[in-house]
């Protein structure tokens, strides 16, 4: 039978144990596609006819167990009935695995996510390796759906309602030891002992873990009603039901059917089928695929990036150095005196403890981050990143010093947020080697890096910049050098328009709430305070001169008064314990056009960015704005939003805003050429 199947092999050993190995053909990662599930069903049918002593489900991929369902198949679903049939068929295959009358063991080597974890949950036991990169989870909510192969049922049965619901509602990954404490896995062992542990368990299976009485009581009707209400309130603080219906659907499923597993399984399939066809899910799947498109820009070319030298230990430079060391790079960090580097080491220790947890891993990362006041690391570095203050002459003086000491093939990059490469290149003997690597604050949280180039930059240098971004697990967005590049150029009209609306008398909290109702993660006024009003003013002046964006008088006044936002404790808002204290607004009704007034300038500027050739691929432009600004992910990006709303309607709305507020709202000429 193995000869007729592409993705699964079955081997029986002398102890009577069947080793069922999943190794998806022509793929680097295991995913559960339709053909995979059909083949698994065939395998299980054969196993039922000749029952072994035990079945061990393993992965043939070194990368991990199973990454989940094949997300590309989601895009081909035409309606909820087709989706239901696909999901229900998958459920029935895993039900068949669960029903085998012999012990079944999932051997998890690395990640087991989404459908991958659901496959493991259908086994009687789960053994996982203790590698720092190993995680399990049910992250479907991030795609606007919920688990569909029985995950909403089995996770609650194994971990109890509260822990299982928290995992599904947040979509967060769980590390091996916490997973065992939750009851989701039975053993955590070193990778080299996985097979041995499985054999021992198969030959002498333990009693399956029983859910504690407290968790069983929580699953009863009266308790479910109360807990469901609490969970809904918690979700409502982070996501609106009309924007993100999936977490509410998870709660509804459990609330209604939590004590009827078979019925809940069927209702799970119906529920996810409906969610598949929502705009939210289709757009979040689009965002996932856009992320893959950015990752693929790194290509297959291998570059040996081992040592990074960063000049400038300020917030950005320091955090870039900290991140690179976290991702396994040797990093030398240069500044004028050790006192400027010391705070970076403290921040690094805090981040590494949070991310790595194990003391030996934390210490290893800290050992990779080395203070280098004299700049001795330049000579051996594969990548040199300049991250000093925004002054062209200072940067050029630094480049004149760095270039003669660098390896000929090393990457030379600037983290400038506003200065064009053309204004810096003339300091170099080889101007074409300079690229921009523009990170965003906070570096540890923001996934995007703009890879800046001029029309004359050799493609090899651009490719190296993209490859380096991927090496440190960032998403690269190639951009033509121009004021503000993409993210700052698109973000600035949004922030400035918010402040102009404030000058028109609209209360600041109302402005922020209008943006959040649209789906932005943070209101523009709070964002300006968070970035720092001095930084916002600096960038606004540069972009204002380049693109005619008006700079609000009140912003200038605030900076003159040293009210710079969060970092000084006062900006447009008061700040306490790192949070904005927003005054209550008596009349909470926003102007009817407020959301358009804030958002459409962003969308209009995106079209201008495309027309100017800064980014020529509209999908990549959407991806860059989502991952660089947090633009409402469930809307699929600004260009996707404009197309969904109707380009004609967007243009007409801009024209109405232009009549009311001025020429800054004039529709960009690029709209007429935008592919529909």
C-alpha positions as CSV (number, residue, x, y, z in Angstrom):
1,X,0.0,0.0,0.0
2,X,2.9,2.4,0.7
3,X,3.8,2.3,-3.0
4,X,0.4,3.8,-3.9
5,X,0.4,6.7,-1.4
6,X,2.5,9.9,-1.7
7,X,2.3,11.4,1.8
8,X,2.1,8.5,4.3
9,X,4.1,5.4,5.0
10,X,3.3,2.6,7.4
11,X,6.0,0.4,9.0
12,X,5.4,-2.4,11.5
13,X,8.3,-3.4,13.8
14,X,9.0,-6.7,15.6
15,X,7.1,-5.5,18.7
16,X,4.0,-5.2,16.7
17,X,4.0,-1.4,16.8
18,X,2.8,0.4,13.6
19,X,4.8,3.6,12.8
20,X,2.6,5.8,10.7
21,X,4.8,8.5,9.2
22,X,3.5,11.7,7.6
23,X,5.9,13.2,5.0
24,X,4.0,15.5,2.6
25,X,5.4,15.1,-0.9
26,X,7.2,18.0,-2.6
27,X,6.9,20.2,0.5
28,X,9.2,21.3,3.2
29,X,6.5,21.4,5.9
30,X,3.6,19.0,6.6
31,X,0.2,20.5,6.1
32,X,-3.2,18.7,6.0
33,X,-4.5,19.1,2.5
34,X,-7.4,17.2,1.0
35,X,-5.3,14.5,-0.6
36,X,-3.4,14.0,2.7
37,X,-6.6,13.4,4.6
38,X,-7.9,11.0,2.0
39,X,-4.7,9.0,2.2
40,X,-4.8,9.0,6.0
41,X,-8.3,7.6,5.9
42,X,-7.0,4.8,3.6
43,X,-4.2,4.1,6.1
44,X,-6.6,3.9,9.0
45,X,-8.9,1.6,7.1
46,X,-6.0,-0.9,6.6
47,X,-4.9,-0.6,10.3
48,X,-8.5,-1.4,11.5
49,X,-8.4,-4.7,9.5
50,X,-5.1,-5.8,11.0
51,X,-4.8,-4.1,14.4
52,X,-1.3,-3.6,15.7
53,X,-0.2,-3.4,19.4
54,X,-0.1,0.4,19.0
55,X,0.0,3.1,16.4
56,X,2.6,5.9,16.6
57,X,2.0,8.9,14.4
58,X,5.3,10.6,13.4
59,X,6.5,13.3,11.1
60,X,9.1,12.7,8.3
61,X,10.0,16.4,8.3
62,X,12.8,17.8,10.5
63,X,11.0,21.1,10.5
64,X,8.3,19.9,12.8
65,X,5.2,17.7,13.2
66,X,2.3,19.4,11.2
67,X,1.9,23.1,10.6
68,X,-1.9,22.9,10.2
69,X,-4.4,22.8,7.3
70,X,-3.4,23.8,3.8
71,X,-4.5,27.4,3.9
72,X,-4.3,27.9,0.2
73,X,-7.2,25.5,-0.1
74,X,-9.4,27.9,1.9
75,X,-9.3,30.4,-1.0
76,X,-11.1,28.0,-3.3
77,X,-14.1,27.5,-1.1
78,X,-17.2,28.8,-3.0
79,X,-19.8,28.7,-0.2
80,X,-20.5,27.4,3.3
81,X,-21.9,24.1,2.1
82,X,-18.7,23.2,0.3
83,X,-16.7,24.3,3.3
84,X,-18.9,22.2,5.6
85,X,-18.4,19.1,3.5
86,X,-14.6,19.5,3.5
87,X,-14.5,20.1,7.2
88,X,-16.9,17.3,8.1
89,X,-14.9,14.8,6.0
90,X,-11.7,15.8,7.9
91,X,-13.5,15.4,11.2
92,X,-14.6,11.9,10.3
93,X,-11.0,10.9,9.5
94,X,-9.8,12.1,12.9
95,X,-12.8,10.4,14.6
96,X,-11.6,7.2,12.9
97,X,-8.1,7.7,14.4
98,X,-9.6,8.3,17.8
99,X,-11.7,5.2,17.6
100,X,-8.9,2.8,16.9
101,X,-9.0,0.0,19.5
102,X,-5.3,0.1,20.3
103,X,-3.2,2.8,21.9
104,X,-2.4,5.7,19.6
105,X,0.5,8.1,20.2
106,X,1.4,11.4,18.5
107,X,5.1,11.9,18.4
108,X,5.6,15.7,18.2
109,X,9.0,16.8,16.9
110,X,8.7,20.6,16.8
111,X,5.6,22.6,16.1
112,X,2.1,21.1,16.0
113,X,-0.3,23.9,15.1
114,X,-3.9,24.2,14.1
115,X,-5.0,21.0,12.3
116,X,-1.6,19.5,13.3
117,X,-2.5,19.8,17.0
118,X,-6.0,18.5,16.2
119,X,-4.5,15.4,14.6
120,X,-2.4,14.9,17.8
121,X,-5.4,15.5,20.0
122,X,-7.2,12.7,18.2
123,X,-4.5,10.3,19.5
124,X,-4.8,8.8,23.0
125,X,-1.4,10.1,24.0
126,X,1.0,12.8,23.0
127,X,4.8,12.9,23.5
128,X,6.7,16.1,22.6
129,X,10.4,17.1,22.4
130,X,11.7,19.8,24.7
131,X,13.4,22.0,22.0
132,X,13.1,25.8,22.6
133,X,11.5,26.2,19.2
134,X,8.8,23.5,19.8
135,X,5.3,24.9,20.3
136,X,1.7,23.7,20.0
137,X,-1.4,25.7,19.6
138,X,-4.7,26.4,17.9
139,X,-4.1,29.7,16.1
140,X,-7.1,29.5,13.8
141,X,-8.7,32.6,15.3
142,X,-5.9,34.6,13.6
143,X,-7.4,33.5,10.3
144,X,-10.9,34.6,11.2
145,X,-12.0,31.0,11.9
146,X,-11.8,28.4,14.8
147,X,-10.6,24.8,15.0
148,X,-12.6,22.6,12.7
149,X,-11.2,19.1,13.0
150,X,-12.6,18.6,16.5
151,X,-10.2,21.0,18.3
152,X,-12.9,22.9,20.1
153,X,-14.2,19.6,21.6
154,X,-11.0,17.7,22.4
155,X,-9.0,20.6,23.7
156,X,-11.7,21.3,26.3
157,X,-11.8,17.6,27.2
158,X,-8.1,17.4,27.8
159,X,-7.2,20.8,29.2
160,X,-10.4,21.9,30.8
161,X,-12.6,24.8,29.6
162,X,-10.6,27.8,30.9
163,X,-7.2,26.8,29.6
164,X,-8.5,25.5,26.3
165,X,-10.7,28.5,25.7
166,X,-7.8,30.9,26.5
167,X,-5.6,29.0,24.0
168,X,-8.2,29.2,21.2
169,X,-9.4,32.7,21.9
170,X,-5.9,34.2,21.8
171,X,-4.4,31.9,19.3
172,X,-1.2,31.8,21.3
173,X,1.4,29.1,21.1
174,X,2.2,26.9,24.1
175,X,5.6,25.6,25.0
176,X,6.2,21.9,25.9
177,X,6.3,22.1,29.7
178,X,3.2,24.4,30.0
179,X,1.4,22.1,27.5
180,X,2.1,19.2,29.8
181,X,0.9,21.1,32.8
182,X,-2.3,21.9,30.9
183,X,-2.9,18.2,30.1
184,X,-2.4,18.6,26.3
185,X,0.7,16.4,26.2
186,X,1.6,13.4,28.3
187,X,5.4,13.5,28.2
188,X,8.2,16.0,27.4
189,X,11.5,14.4,26.5
190,X,14.7,15.3,24.7
191,X,14.5,14.9,20.9
192,X,16.9,12.0,20.9
193,X,14.6,10.0,23.2
194,X,11.3,10.6,21.3
195,X,11.2,7.2,19.6
196,X,12.3,5.3,22.7
197,X,9.6,7.1,24.8
198,X,7.0,6.2,22.2
199,X,8.0,2.5,22.2
200,X,7.9,2.3,26.0
201,X,4.5,3.9,26.1
202,X,3.2,1.7,23.3
203,X,4.3,-1.5,25.1
204,X,3.1,-0.3,28.5
205,X,0.4,2.3,28.0
206,X,-0.5,4.4,31.1
207,X,-4.0,5.2,32.2
208,X,-5.1,8.3,30.2
209,X,-5.2,11.5,32.2
210,X,-8.5,12.4,33.8
211,X,-9.8,15.9,33.9
212,X,-9.9,17.3,37.4
213,X,-13.4,17.5,39.0
214,X,-13.3,21.4,39.0
215,X,-12.9,21.4,35.2
216,X,-15.7,18.9,34.8
217,X,-18.0,21.1,36.8
218,X,-17.1,24.1,34.7
219,X,-18.3,22.2,31.6
220,X,-21.8,21.8,33.0
221,X,-24.6,24.0,31.8
222,X,-25.0,26.6,34.6
223,X,-21.3,27.1,34.9
224,X,-20.9,27.4,31.1
225,X,-23.4,30.2,30.9
226,X,-21.6,32.2,33.6
227,X,-18.1,31.6,32.3
228,X,-19.2,32.3,28.7
229,X,-20.4,35.7,29.7
230,X,-17.1,36.5,31.4
231,X,-15.1,35.3,28.3
232,X,-17.3,37.5,26.0
233,X,-16.5,40.6,28.1
234,X,-12.8,39.8,28.0
235,X,-12.9,39.3,24.2
236,X,-14.9,42.5,23.7
237,X,-12.1,44.5,25.2
238,X,-9.8,43.5,22.4
239,X,-12.0,42.7,19.4
240,X,-15.5,43.8,18.2
241,X,-17.9,41.0,17.1
242,X,-18.6,42.6,13.8
243,X,-14.8,42.9,13.0
244,X,-13.7,39.5,14.4
245,X,-16.6,37.1,14.8
246,X,-14.5,33.9,15.3
247,X,-13.7,34.3,19.0
248,X,-17.4,34.9,19.8
249,X,-18.3,31.8,17.7
250,X,-15.9,29.7,19.8
251,X,-17.6,30.9,23.0
252,X,-21.1,30.3,21.5
253,X,-20.2,26.8,20.5
254,X,-19.0,25.8,24.0
255,X,-21.8,27.6,25.7
256,X,-24.5,25.8,23.8
257,X,-23.0,22.3,23.2
258,X,-20.1,21.9,25.7
259,X,-21.7,18.9,27.4
260,X,-22.7,17.2,24.1
261,X,-19.4,16.3,22.3
262,X,-20.8,14.6,19.3
263,X,-23.3,17.4,18.6
264,X,-20.7,20.0,19.3
265,X,-18.4,18.4,16.7
266,X,-21.1,18.7,14.0
267,X,-21.9,22.3,15.1
268,X,-18.2,23.1,15.0
269,X,-18.2,22.1,11.3
270,X,-21.3,24.2,10.6
271,X,-19.8,27.2,12.5
272,X,-16.4,27.2,10.8
273,X,-18.1,26.7,7.4
274,X,-20.0,30.0,7.9
275,X,-16.8,31.8,9.1
276,X,-14.9,30.7,6.1
277,X,-17.2,32.7,3.9
278,X,-17.0,35.9,5.9
279,X,-15.1,38.9,4.6
280,X,-13.0,38.9,7.8
281,X,-11.8,35.3,7.2
282,X,-11.1,35.8,3.5
283,X,-9.1,39.0,4.3
284,X,-7.2,37.4,7.2
285,X,-6.3,34.5,5.0
286,X,-5.2,37.0,2.4
287,X,-3.0,38.7,5.0
288,X,-1.5,35.3,5.9
289,X,-0.6,34.6,2.2
290,X,0.8,38.1,1.9
291,X,3.1,37.4,4.8
292,X,4.2,34.3,3.0
293,X,4.8,36.4,-0.1
294,X,7.1,38.7,1.8
295,X,8.9,35.8,3.3
296,X,9.5,34.3,-0.2
297,X,11.3,37.5,-1.3
298,X,14.3,36.1,0.6
299,X,14.6,33.5,-2.2
300,X,16.8,30.4,-2.1
301,X,20.2,32.2,-2.3
302,X,22.3,31.5,0.8
303,X,24.2,34.4,2.4
304,X,26.5,33.9,5.3
305,X,25.4,36.4,7.8
306,X,27.0,35.7,11.2
307,X,28.3,39.0,12.5
308,X,26.4,42.3,12.7
309,X,28.0,45.6,13.7
310,X,25.6,48.3,14.8
311,X,26.7,51.9,15.3
312,X,24.4,53.9,17.6
313,X,23.1,52.5,20.9
314,X,20.0,54.7,21.1
315,X,16.5,53.2,21.2
316,X,16.5,52.0,17.6
317,X,20.1,51.0,17.3
318,X,20.2,49.3,20.6
319,X,17.0,47.4,20.0
320,X,18.2,46.3,16.5
321,X,21.4,44.9,18.1
322,X,19.4,43.2,20.9
323,X,17.1,41.6,18.3
324,X,19.9,40.4,16.0
325,X,21.6,38.7,19.0
326,X,18.3,37.0,20.0
327,X,18.1,35.6,16.5
328,X,21.5,33.9,16.8
329,X,23.8,36.6,15.3
330,X,27.1,37.7,16.9
331,X,26.6,41.5,17.5
332,X,29.1,44.2,18.2
333,X,27.4,47.5,19.4
334,X,29.3,50.8,19.0
335,X,28.7,54.1,20.7
336,X,30.8,57.0,22.1
337,X,31.1,55.7,25.6
338,X,30.2,52.5,27.6
339,X,27.5,54.4,29.5
340,X,25.4,54.7,26.3
341,X,25.6,50.9,25.8
342,X,24.8,49.8,29.4
343,X,21.0,50.5,29.1
344,X,20.9,48.3,26.0
345,X,22.3,45.3,27.8
346,X,19.7,45.8,30.6
347,X,16.9,45.8,28.0
348,X,18.4,42.8,26.3
349,X,18.4,40.8,29.5
350,X,14.8,41.6,30.1
351,X,13.7,40.6,26.6
352,X,15.8,37.4,26.5
353,X,14.3,36.3,29.9
354,X,10.9,36.8,28.4
355,X,11.6,35.1,25.1
356,X,14.0,32.4,26.0
357,X,13.3,31.7,29.7
358,X,16.0,29.1,30.2
359,X,19.0,30.7,32.0
360,X,21.6,29.0,29.7
361,X,19.8,30.3,26.6
362,X,19.5,33.8,28.0
363,X,23.2,33.8,28.9
364,X,24.2,32.6,25.4
365,X,22.2,35.4,23.8
366,X,23.8,38.0,26.1
367,X,27.2,36.6,25.3
368,X,26.5,37.2,21.6
369,X,25.8,40.9,22.3
370,X,29.2,42.7,22.8
371,X,29.9,46.4,23.6
372,X,32.4,47.8,21.2
373,X,33.2,51.4,21.8
374,X,36.3,51.4,19.6
375,X,34.4,49.9,16.6
376,X,36.7,46.9,16.2
377,X,33.9,44.7,15.0
378,X,33.6,46.6,11.8
379,X,36.4,44.7,10.1
380,X,34.9,41.3,10.6
381,X,31.2,42.2,10.3
382,X,29.0,40.7,7.5
383,X,26.5,43.5,8.0
384,X,27.1,47.1,9.3
385,X,24.1,49.1,10.3
386,X,24.2,52.8,11.0
387,X,21.6,53.9,13.5
388,X,22.8,57.3,14.7
389,X,20.7,60.5,14.9
390,X,18.9,61.9,11.8
391,X,21.6,64.2,10.4
392,X,22.9,63.6,6.8
393,X,26.3,65.2,7.4
394,X,26.9,63.1,10.6
395,X,25.9,60.0,8.8
396,X,28.2,60.7,5.8
397,X,31.1,61.4,8.1
398,X,30.5,58.0,9.7
399,X,30.3,56.2,6.3
400,X,33.7,57.7,5.3
401,X,35.1,56.2,8.4
402,X,33.4,52.8,8.1
403,X,33.8,52.0,4.4
404,X,37.6,51.5,4.3
405,X,37.5,49.2,7.3
406,X,34.7,46.9,6.0
407,X,34.9,43.6,4.2
408,X,34.4,44.2,0.4
409,X,31.2,42.1,0.3
410,X,29.7,43.2,3.6
411,X,26.3,44.9,3.7
412,X,26.4,48.6,4.6
413,X,23.0,49.8,5.7
414,X,21.4,52.9,7.3
415,X,18.3,52.8,9.5
416,X,17.3,56.3,8.6
417,X,13.6,56.9,8.7
418,X,13.5,60.0,6.5
419,X,16.7,60.8,4.6
420,X,17.0,59.6,1.0
421,X,19.9,57.3,0.1
422,X,20.8,59.7,-2.7
423,X,21.6,62.3,-0.1
424,X,24.0,60.0,1.7
425,X,25.7,58.0,-1.1
426,X,28.2,60.6,-2.2
427,X,30.3,60.0,0.9
428,X,31.2,56.5,-0.4
429,X,33.8,55.2,-2.8
430,X,31.2,52.7,-3.9
431,X,27.9,54.5,-3.6
432,X,25.8,51.5,-4.8
433,X,26.7,49.4,-1.8
434,X,24.6,51.5,0.6
435,X,21.1,50.3,1.3
436,X,18.5,51.2,3.9
437,X,17.2,48.8,6.5
438,X,14.4,50.7,8.2
439,X,13.2,49.0,11.3
440,X,10.2,50.1,13.3
441,X,9.7,50.7,17.0
442,X,9.4,48.6,19.1
443,X,11.8,46.3,17.1
444,X,10.9,43.2,19.0
445,X,7.2,43.5,18.1
446,X,7.1,45.1,14.7
447,X,7.7,42.4,12.0
448,X,8.4,44.7,9.0
449,X,11.8,46.0,7.7
450,X,11.8,48.3,4.7
451,X,14.7,47.5,2.4
452,X,15.5,50.8,0.7
453,X,17.3,51.1,-2.6
454,X,17.8,53.6,-5.4
455,X,17.1,53.0,-9.1
456,X,20.9,52.4,-9.4
457,X,21.4,50.0,-6.5
458,X,22.8,46.7,-7.8
459,X,20.2,43.9,-7.4
460,X,22.8,41.9,-5.5
461,X,22.9,44.5,-2.7
462,X,19.1,44.6,-2.5
463,X,18.9,40.8,-2.4
464,X,21.5,40.7,0.4
465,X,19.3,43.2,2.4
466,X,16.2,41.1,1.9
467,X,18.1,37.9,2.8
468,X,19.4,39.5,6.0
469,X,15.9,40.6,7.0
470,X,14.7,37.0,6.6
471,X,17.8,35.7,8.5
472,X,16.6,37.7,11.6
473,X,13.0,36.7,11.1
474,X,11.7,40.0,9.8
475,X,9.4,40.6,6.8
476,X,11.3,42.5,4.1
477,X,9.5,45.1,1.9
478,X,11.8,46.4,-0.9
479,X,11.1,50.2,-1.4
480,X,12.5,52.8,-3.7
481,X,14.3,55.6,-1.9
482,X,12.0,58.6,-1.4
483,X,11.0,60.8,1.5
484,X,9.2,58.6,4.2
485,X,9.6,55.5,2.1
486,X,6.2,53.6,2.5
487,X,5.2,53.3,6.1
488,X,6.0,56.8,7.4
489,X,4.7,58.4,4.2
490,X,1.3,56.6,4.5
491,X,1.0,57.0,8.3
492,X,1.8,60.7,8.4
493,X,-1.4,62.0,6.7
494,X,-3.4,59.8,9.0
495,X,-1.7,61.2,12.1
496,X,-1.7,64.8,11.0
497,X,-5.4,64.7,9.9
498,X,-6.3,63.5,13.4
499,X,-4.5,66.5,14.9
500,X,-6.2,68.9,12.4
501,X,-9.6,67.4,13.4
502,X,-8.6,68.2,17.0
503,X,-7.9,71.8,16.0
504,X,-11.4,71.9,14.4
505,X,-12.8,71.1,17.8
506,X,-13.4,67.3,17.6
507,X,-12.4,65.8,21.0
508,X,-9.2,63.8,20.9
509,X,-10.7,60.7,22.5
510,X,-13.5,60.7,19.9
511,X,-10.9,60.8,17.1
512,X,-9.1,57.8,18.6
513,X,-12.4,55.8,19.1
514,X,-13.4,56.5,15.5
515,X,-10.1,55.0,14.2
516,X,-10.5,52.0,16.5
517,X,-14.1,51.4,15.4
518,X,-12.7,51.3,11.8
519,X,-10.3,48.6,13.1
520,X,-7.0,50.3,13.7
521,X,-5.1,48.9,16.7
522,X,-4.5,52.3,18.2
523,X,-6.0,55.7,17.7
524,X,-3.9,58.3,15.8
525,X,-3.6,60.8,18.6
526,X,-2.5,58.1,21.1
527,X,-0.1,56.8,18.4
528,X,1.5,60.3,18.0
529,X,1.9,60.5,21.8
530,X,3.5,57.0,21.8
531,X,5.9,57.7,18.9
532,X,6.9,61.0,20.5
533,X,5.6,64.4,19.3
534,X,9.1,65.6,18.6
535,X,9.7,62.6,16.3
536,X,6.3,63.1,14.7
537,X,7.0,66.8,14.1
538,X,10.5,66.0,12.6
539,X,9.1,63.5,10.1
540,X,6.0,65.7,9.4
541,X,8.2,68.6,8.4
542,X,10.2,66.5,6.0
543,X,7.2,64.9,4.4
544,X,5.2,68.1,4.5
545,X,7.9,69.7,2.4
546,X,8.0,66.8,0.0
547,X,4.3,66.1,-0.4
548,X,2.5,69.1,0.9
549,X,1.1,67.5,4.0
550,X,0.1,70.3,6.5
551,X,1.8,70.4,9.9
552,X,-0.7,71.3,12.6
553,X,0.2,74.4,14.6
554,X,-0.8,72.6,17.9
555,X,1.9,70.0,17.2
556,X,4.6,72.6,17.0
557,X,3.3,74.3,20.2
558,X,3.4,71.0,22.1
559,X,7.0,70.3,21.1
560,X,8.0,73.9,22.0
561,X,6.4,73.3,25.5
562,X,8.4,69.9,25.8
563,X,5.1,68.1,26.0
564,X,6.3,65.2,23.9
565,X,3.9,62.5,24.8
566,X,4.4,59.2,26.6
567,X,8.1,59.7,27.2
568,X,7.6,63.0,29.1
569,X,4.3,62.0,30.8
570,X,2.3,64.6,28.9
571,X,1.3,65.1,25.3
572,X,-2.1,65.3,23.9
573,X,-3.0,63.0,26.8
574,X,-1.7,62.6,30.3
575,X,0.3,59.3,30.7
576,X,0.4,57.2,33.9
577,X,2.1,53.9,34.2
578,X,2.7,53.8,30.5
579,X,-1.0,54.2,29.6
580,X,-2.9,57.2,28.2
581,X,-5.4,58.8,30.5
582,X,-8.2,60.0,28.2
583,X,-10.7,62.6,29.4
584,X,-14.4,61.7,29.3
585,X,-16.4,63.2,26.4
586,X,-19.9,64.3,27.2
587,X,-21.2,64.3,23.6
588,X,-19.9,61.0,22.3
589,X,-21.3,61.3,18.8
590,X,-18.5,61.8,16.3
591,X,-18.9,63.8,13.0
592,X,-20.3,61.6,10.3
593,X,-17.3,61.8,8.1
594,X,-14.7,61.4,10.8
595,X,-13.6,57.8,9.9
596,X,-13.2,58.7,6.3
597,X,-11.4,61.9,7.2
598,X,-8.8,59.8,9.1
599,X,-8.5,56.7,6.9
600,X,-8.9,57.9,3.3
601,X,-5.8,60.1,3.4
602,X,-3.8,56.9,4.1
603,X,-5.5,55.0,1.3
604,X,-5.0,58.0,-1.1
605,X,-1.3,58.1,-0.1
606,X,-0.9,54.4,-0.8
607,X,-2.1,55.0,-4.4
608,X,0.5,57.8,-4.6
609,X,3.2,55.5,-3.4
610,X,2.3,53.0,-6.1
611,X,2.1,55.7,-8.8
612,X,5.5,56.9,-7.8
613,X,6.9,53.4,-8.1
614,X,8.1,53.2,-4.5
615,X,6.4,49.8,-4.4
616,X,5.1,48.5,-7.7
617,X,3.3,45.4,-6.5
618,X,0.0,46.3,-4.9
619,X,-0.2,43.2,-2.8
620,X,3.2,43.9,-1.3
621,X,2.0,47.5,-0.7
622,X,-1.0,46.2,1.3
623,X,1.3,43.8,3.2
624,X,3.8,46.6,4.0
625,X,1.1,48.9,5.4
626,X,-0.6,46.1,7.4
627,X,2.7,44.9,9.0
628,X,4.2,48.3,9.3
629,X,1.3,50.4,10.6
630,X,-1.2,47.8,11.9
631,X,-3.8,48.8,9.3
632,X,-7.0,46.9,10.3
633,X,-5.9,43.3,9.2
634,X,-9.5,42.1,8.8
635,X,-9.9,44.6,5.9
636,X,-7.0,43.0,4.0
637,X,-4.9,46.1,3.4
638,X,-5.7,49.6,2.2
639,X,-5.9,48.8,-1.5
640,X,-8.0,45.7,-0.8
641,X,-10.3,47.9,1.3
642,X,-10.6,50.4,-1.5
643,X,-11.5,47.8,-4.0
644,X,-14.0,46.1,-1.6
645,X,-15.7,49.5,-0.9
646,X,-15.5,50.5,-4.6
647,X,-12.8,52.7,-6.1
648,X,-15.4,55.1,-7.5
649,X,-17.0,55.5,-4.0
650,X,-13.6,56.1,-2.4
651,X,-12.7,58.8,-5.0
652,X,-16.1,60.5,-4.6
653,X,-15.7,60.5,-0.9
654,X,-12.2,62.1,-1.2
655,X,-13.7,64.7,-3.5
656,X,-16.4,65.5,-0.9
657,X,-13.7,65.8,1.8
658,X,-11.7,68.1,-0.5
659,X,-14.6,70.4,-0.9
660,X,-15.1,70.6,2.8
661,X,-11.6,70.6,4.2
662,X,-9.2,71.5,1.4
663,X,-7.0,70.3,-1.4
664,X,-5.0,67.9,0.8
665,X,-7.9,65.4,0.1
666,X,-7.6,65.7,-3.7
667,X,-7.8,62.2,-5.1
668,X,-4.4,61.1,-6.4
669,X,-4.0,60.8,-10.2
670,X,-3.1,57.2,-9.7
671,X,-6.7,56.2,-9.0
672,X,-7.6,56.2,-12.7
673,X,-4.9,53.6,-13.5
674,X,-5.4,51.4,-10.4
675,X,-6.3,47.9,-11.5
676,X,-9.8,47.1,-10.3
